[in-house]
Amino acid sequence: MDTYQTMYFILFNAITNAIEAQSRGNYEMPVNIIISAQQNSEEIFVELNEAPK
């Protein structure tokens, strides 16, 4: 799977999960979900750009 596609899926799924958590009345969890997804995607991006070319 393409690296950017992987990052997209991580972020998309996190947003979906955050919306679902918020719709259940949980207002703290969505922020944590999105922050975690952002960090995971950023780690993938950094690893991609640190790889020897």
C-alpha positions in Angstrom: 0.0 0.0 0.0 1.3 3.5 -0.8 2.6 5.3 2.2 0.4 8.4 1.6 -2.6 6.1 1.2 -1.7 4.5 4.6 -1.5 8.0 6.2 -4.8 8.9 4.7 -6.5 5.8 6.0 -5.1 6.4 9.5 -6.4 10.0 9.5 -9.7 9.2 7.9 -10.5 6.3 10.3 -9.5 8.5 13.3 -11.8 11.2 12.2 -14.6 8.7 11.8 -13.9 7.3 15.3 -13.7 10.8 16.8 -17.1 11.7 15.3 -18.6 8.5 16.6 -17.2 9.1 20.1 -18.5 12.7 20.1 -21.9 11.6 19.0 -22.0 9.3 22.1 -21.4 12.3 24.3 -17.7 11.8 24.9 -16.0 15.1 24.2 -12.5 14.3 25.5 -11.8 11.1 23.5 -12.2 12.6 20.0 -9.3 15.0 20.7 -7.1 12.1 21.9 -8.0 10.0 18.9 -7.1 12.7 16.4 -3.9 13.6 18.2 -2.8 9.9 18.2 -3.6 9.6 14.4 -1.7 12.8 13.7 1.3 11.5 15.5 1.2 8.1 13.8 0.9 9.7 10.4 3.7 12.1 11.1 6.0 9.2 12.2 5.3 7.5 8.9 6.0 10.7 7.0 9.3 11.3 8.8 10.4 7.7 8.3 9.6 8.0 4.6 11.6 11.2 4.2 14.6 9.8 6.3 14.9 6.7 4.1 18.0 6.7 1.8 17.1 7.6 -1.7 
